Structures are given as C-alpha cells and as structure tokens.
Amino acid sequence: MSSALPVAPLRINIVIPLFNDWEALLLLLQKIRQTVAPALYERFAFLIVDDCSATDLPQQPDQVGQSLSILRLYRNVGHQKAIALGLAYLADQPEQYPTVVMDGDGDDLPTDIARLLETSAQQPGKIVFAHRSKRHEGLLFRLFYEIYKNIFRLLTGKVITFGNFSLIPPQLLKKLAHVSEIWNNYPGGVIRSRLPYTAIPIERGSRLAGQSKMNFVSLVLHGLSAVSVLMDTTAVRIALFCVLTAGASFVGIAVVSYLRFFTQLVVPSWASYLVFSFFIVILQAFLISLLLIFIVLSYRTQQHFLPAKQYQDFIERVDAIYTVDTPATVH
C-alpha cells in the first residue's frame, strides 16, 4: 500500500469519463481502496461523466472517498468532450480543488495519483501529465502510436507523449475550462493554451474488465483531433513544405531548360514530360497553400465552443450516489 503524501489537499476531484464501462469502474473503486492509502483516498471526490451510456450502474458501489456523483449527459459526445464537460462543471462550482483526470478502465493506476500530487507540490501552478514510460498494448498498436507521435511532431513542432491522465491545480481549472480546444482534444488543448505543464514517467496499467471501445478508426480520429487543435502551426508547416516543393520544381525546370537550350547535351524525349510534371507540382502546391490560408482565416474568425459557458446544454442531471454525510442511494 502506498504511503500518504506529507501534504495533501483536503479534497481532490477525480474526473472519470465513462461509456458503458460500469463493471471496470466498480473494480477501479475496489482497487483504489486496496492500493491507495486511506489518508489519501478519503479525500477523493469522484465525478463520473456518463457519456450517455446504454447501461447503468449495476450495483451500489462501496463507499470510497468523500463522494461519488454521476454527471449524466443528454447525448454521447465522445471521450475528449466528456472530459471537457466534467472540467467545466467543476470549474463552475463555488470552490476549486486539485482535479485528476483519469480513465475508468484501469489503464491509469490509482497509486500514481500520489506521484502526480507530489510533482504538483514540487512544481506548483503546473498541470502534471503522466508520460507513458511503458505500455502493455500489442506491437501493432505501439508501432502506429510511434508513427502518430512522429507525425504530430512533424506537423506541429510539439512533442506529445502523454494522454488524459493528469492533475490540474485549482488555480488553473477555470482557465482551462475557457480553452475551447480541449473540446476536441484535452492534451492538445493544454499544449495550445500555453498554460504551464510538465510530464512525469508513469507506467500504464491494464484494463480491469471488458473490451476497449477504441477501434482503429477511433484511434485515427483521436490522432487527427490532436493535430487539428494546433491547426495554425500545422497549416504554416504544410504551407512551407509546399513552398519548398514548388521551389524544388522550379529548380528542376530550370535545370532541364538549361540542358536543352544552352548545352550540346542530348536531352531525352521524356524531359518534356518531366517539365510538365514539375508544373503540375507547382500548381498543386499553390492551390494547397491557398486553401490552407482560407482554412486558417476561417478558423480564426468563427466562434468556437467554450466549455465554461456552454457545458450546461449537454447536462441532463447530476446524480449524487453517496457522500460522507448521507447514506448511499442510487437515483
């Protein structure tokens, strides 16, 4: 059993997005009771963001921590948007506390919450992410994940090695709820917001029950959403690549023309097709650059979803499952 932190806040909010994964959630609560020091988990206040699940809590969970509430959404919005709604709901409360974002399937180990709190105490005012030092997925998943990280770095100039598992200090919660980009991708939104953050190496756990809801298409969409959050930087980098490509094509045309008209060398017949191909590349580069300019201008002028202001439109109700002062009842 892990030891309690020397100094821990009186309340720690735990935001868990969930979709039809109640069995894993019950096992996670049991695991918290078994592996986390009581002095720490007794401070936990759980907020389960129910992403319009088709099923409901199958049984009354054992009381773990100060309270457990379920934020019921009107419709399914996806993992990232559910996180944004949960954070916006907590930011709208009279008082803010340190807030941990974690998955409810067991991939995020409860014992590592103490490490996040410890790092936050050492570096106050920073969002602390869990950098995955070791993963348990299959070889194919890890291969595509490495490809995704490299593409993200190439397109955005940023390095992303962390997921949702993180701790938000209370003074940054309201600011983060006003970052529209977390609606598409929570980690990418934090990067885009320029709020201070850090990451510590933490090993990834294993799913406690059921099957992951993420398939290949979902993973690709998740990666694209992370890139789209930094659309401005991505567009500029792609435009620069188009300029370099057009420049290389101009050089190719110049070389072929020089060999054809200013030297005695015999230029093969396919050289004309090569020049024509270079012109096509230049035209495509110009059109892509023009399209990116309009996309960026449109992105900057349109009004974006602001979780702090519009989260209530998605919330059906909040069910208080239990608190330390009241008997447990399911609504």
C-alpha positions in Angstrom: 0.0 0.0 0.0 1.4 3.4 -1.0 2.1 5.9 1.7 0.2 9.1 2.0 1.7 12.4 0.9 3.3 14.6 3.6 0.9 17.4 2.5 -2.3 16.6 0.6 -5.3 18.9 -0.1 -8.5 18.4 1.8 -10.3 17.4 -1.3 -9.2 16.0 -4.6 -11.6 15.8 -7.5 -11.4 12.7 -9.7 -13.0 13.2 -13.2 -13.6 9.9 -15.0 -15.3 9.8 -18.4 -17.3 6.6 -18.9 -19.3 4.9 -21.6 -20.9 1.5 -20.9 -17.9 0.6 -18.6 -19.6 0.3 -15.2 -18.0 -3.1 -14.3 -14.5 -1.7 -14.8 -15.4 1.4 -12.7 -16.6 -0.8 -9.8 -13.3 -2.7 -10.0 -11.4 0.5 -10.1 -13.0 1.8 -6.9 -12.2 -1.5 -5.2 -8.6 -1.2 -6.4 -8.4 2.3 -5.0 -9.5 1.1 -1.6 -6.9 -1.8 -1.8 -3.9 0.1 -3.1 -4.1 3.7 -2.1 -3.5 4.9 1.5 -6.8 5.7 3.3 -5.3 9.1 4.3 -5.2 9.9 0.6 -8.3 8.2 -0.9 -10.6 9.6 1.8 -10.0 13.0 0.2 -11.2 11.8 -3.2 -14.4 13.2 -4.7 -15.4 11.2 -7.8 -17.2 12.8 -10.7 -18.2 10.2 -13.3 -19.1 11.7 -16.6 -21.6 9.3 -18.0 -21.3 9.7 -21.8 -25.0 8.7 -22.4 -24.4 5.1 -21.7 -26.9 2.5 -22.8 -26.5 0.7 -19.4 -26.4 2.0 -15.8 -24.6 1.3 -12.6 -25.3 -2.4 -12.0 -24.9 -2.2 -8.2 -24.3 0.1 -5.4 -20.5 0.7 -5.1 -18.7 0.5 -1.8 -18.1 4.0 -0.4 -14.6 5.1 -1.4 -13.6 8.7 -0.7 -15.7 11.7 0.2 -18.4 11.4 -2.5 -19.3 9.9 -5.9 -21.5 11.8 -8.3 -22.6 10.9 -11.9 -22.8 13.7 -14.4 -25.5 12.5 -16.9 -25.2 13.8 -20.5 -28.0 14.1 -22.9 -26.1 12.6 -25.8 -22.9 10.7 -26.5 -20.1 13.2 -27.2 -17.0 11.1 -27.0 -14.2 10.7 -24.5 -12.5 14.0 -25.0 -15.6 16.1 -24.9 -16.9 14.3 -21.9 -13.6 15.3 -20.1 -14.2 18.9 -21.1 -17.7 18.9 -19.8 -16.6 17.4 -16.5 -13.9 20.0 -16.1 -16.3 22.8 -17.0 -18.8 21.6 -14.4 -16.2 21.5 -11.6 -14.9 24.9 -12.7 -18.4 26.4 -12.2 -18.6 25.3 -8.6 -18.1 27.8 -5.8 -14.7 26.3 -4.8 -12.0 24.7 -6.9 -9.7 21.8 -5.8 -6.9 19.8 -7.4 -8.5 17.8 -10.2 -7.3 14.5 -11.5 -8.4 13.3 -15.0 -8.2 9.5 -15.4 -9.8 6.7 -17.3 -12.1 4.3 -15.5 -10.9 1.1 -17.2 -7.8 0.6 -15.0 -5.2 1.8 -17.6 -4.4 4.7 -15.2 -3.1 3.2 -12.0 -4.7 4.8 -8.8 -1.4 4.6 -6.9 0.1 7.0 -9.4 -2.2 9.8 -8.2 0.1 10.3 -5.3 3.0 10.8 -7.7 1.0 13.4 -9.6 0.2 15.2 -6.4 3.8 15.1 -5.3 5.0 16.6 -8.5 2.4 19.2 -8.4 3.6 20.2 -4.9 7.1 20.4 -6.2 6.1 22.4 -9.2 3.0 24.4 -8.1 1.0 26.1 -10.8 1.7 23.5 -13.5 -0.6 20.8 -15.0 1.1 17.5 -14.4 0.6 14.8 -17.1 1.6 11.1 -16.9 4.1 10.3 -19.6 3.8 6.7 -20.6 7.2 5.1 -19.8 5.9 1.6 -20.6 2.9 0.4 -22.4 1.2 -3.1 -22.5 -0.5 -2.8 -25.8 0.3 -5.1 -28.8 3.2 -4.5 -31.2 0.9 -3.1 -33.9 -0.6 -0.5 -31.6 2.8 0.6 -30.4 4.1 0.9 -33.9 1.2 3.1 -35.0 1.5 5.1 -31.8 5.2 5.9 -32.6 4.1 6.9 -36.1 1.5 9.1 -34.7 3.9 10.8 -32.3 6.4 11.5 -35.2 3.7 12.9 -37.5 2.5 15.1 -34.7 6.0 16.4 -34.1 6.5 17.0 -37.8 3.2 18.8 -38.3 3.1 20.9 -35.1 6.7 21.1 -33.9 5.5 19.8 -30.5 6.2 16.6 -28.7 3.2 14.7 -27.2 4.0 11.7 -25.2 1.1 11.8 -22.7 -2.6 11.2 -22.7 -5.5 12.2 -20.4 -4.1 11.0 -17.0 -3.2 14.3 -15.4 -3.6 16.6 -12.4 -4.9 20.2 -12.8 -4.1 22.6 -9.9 -7.1 24.5 -8.6 -5.9 27.9 -9.8 -5.8 26.7 -13.4 -9.1 24.9 -13.6 -11.2 27.9 -14.5 -8.6 29.0 -17.1 -8.6 25.5 -18.7 -12.4 25.5 -18.8 -12.2 28.6 -21.0 -9.9 26.9 -23.5 -12.1 25.9 -26.4 -9.5 23.5 -27.8 -10.0 21.0 -25.0 -13.4 20.3 -26.6 -11.6 18.4 -29.4 -8.6 17.1 -27.6 -7.7 17.6 -23.9 -3.9 17.1 -24.1 -3.6 19.1 -27.3 -5.8 21.8 -25.9 -3.5 22.2 -22.9 -0.5 22.5 -25.3 -2.4 25.1 -27.4 -3.5 27.1 -24.3 0.2 27.7 -23.3 -0.7 27.0 -19.7 2.3 25.7 -17.9 2.5 21.9 -17.8 5.0 19.1 -17.1 5.1 15.4 -17.5 6.5 12.6 -15.4 7.2 9.0 -16.5 4.5 6.6 -15.3 3.8 3.0 -16.4 0.5 2.3 -18.0 -1.7 -0.3 -16.3 -4.1 -2.9 -17.8 -7.8 -2.9 -18.4 -9.7 -4.3 -15.4 -12.8 -5.6 -17.3 -14.5 -5.6 -20.7 -13.1 -4.5 -24.0 -11.8 -1.2 -25.2 -14.3 1.0 -27.1 -11.5 2.3 -29.2 -11.1 0.8 -32.6 -8.6 1.6 -35.4 -10.9 4.3 -36.9 -11.4 5.9 -33.4 -7.7 6.0 -32.8 -7.1 7.7 -36.2 -9.8 10.2 -35.4 -8.3 10.8 -32.0 -4.9 11.5 -33.6 -6.3 13.8 -36.2 -8.2 15.8 -33.5 -4.9 16.3 -31.6 -3.3 17.7 -34.7 -6.3 19.9 -35.6 -6.1 21.6 -32.2 -2.8 23.2 -33.4 -4.3 24.0 -36.8 -2.4 27.3 -37.2 1.0 25.8 -36.7 0.1 22.8 -38.8 -1.1 24.9 -41.7 2.0 27.0 -41.7 4.3 24.0 -41.7 2.4 22.4 -44.6 2.5 25.7 -46.5 6.2 25.9 -46.0 6.6 22.4 -47.3 4.5 23.4 -50.4 6.8 26.4 -50.9 9.9 24.1 -50.7 8.3 21.6 -53.1 7.4 24.4 -55.6 11.0 25.8 -55.3 12.5 22.4 -56.0 10.2 22.0 -59.0 11.3 25.4 -60.3 14.9 24.3 -60.0 14.1 21.1 -61.9 12.5 23.1 -64.7 15.5 25.4 -64.8 18.0 22.5 -65.0 16.1 20.8 -67.8 15.7 24.1 -69.7 19.4 24.9 -69.4 20.5 21.5 -70.6 18.0 21.7 -73.5 18.8 25.2 -74.8 22.3 26.1 -73.6 24.3 22.9 -73.9 25.1 20.5 -76.6 23.9 17.5 -74.5 21.2 15.4 -75.9 18.1 15.7 -73.8 15.9 12.6 -73.8 12.3 12.9 -75.1 10.8 12.3 -71.7 12.3 15.6 -70.4 9.3 17.5 -71.7 7.0 15.2 -69.6 9.3 15.9 -66.6 8.9 19.6 -67.1 5.1 19.2 -67.4 5.1 17.2 -64.1 7.0 19.9 -62.4 4.4 22.5 -63.5 1.7 20.2 -62.1 3.5 20.0 -58.7 3.9 23.8 -58.6 0.2 24.3 -59.4 -0.8 21.8 -56.7 1.5 23.5 -54.1 -0.1 26.9 -54.9 -3.6 25.6 -54.6 -2.9 23.7 -51.3 -1.2 26.9 -49.9 -4.2 29.0 -50.9 -6.7 26.5 -49.4 -4.7 26.5 -46.1 -4.8 30.2 -45.9 -8.6 30.3 -46.2 -8.9 27.4 -43.7 -6.8 29.3 -41.1 -8.6 32.6 -41.7 -12.0 30.8 -41.3 -10.8 29.1 -38.2 -9.7 32.3 -36.6 -12.9 34.2 -37.4 -15.5 31.6 -36.4 -16.9 31.3 -32.8 -15.7 28.2 -31.0 -17.4 26.1 -28.4 -16.4 27.4 -24.9 -16.9 24.6 -22.3 -17.1 27.0 -19.4 -20.0 28.9 -21.0 -21.9 26.2 -22.8 -21.4 23.0 -20.8 -24.9 23.1 -19.3 -26.5 22.5 -22.6 -25.2 18.9 -22.5 -26.0 18.0 -18.9 -29.2 16.2 -18.1 -28.8 15.9 -14.4 -26.2 15.1 -11.7 -26.9 12.0 -9.5 -25.3 12.0 -6.1 -24.6 8.3 -5.4 -23.1 8.9 -2.0 -21.4 11.4 0.2 -19.7 11.0 3.6 -22.6 12.5 5.4 -25.5 10.7 3.7 -26.4 7.1 3.1 -25.8 5.8 -0.3 -28.8 6.0 -2.7 -29.0 5.4 -6.4 -31.2 7.9 -8.4 
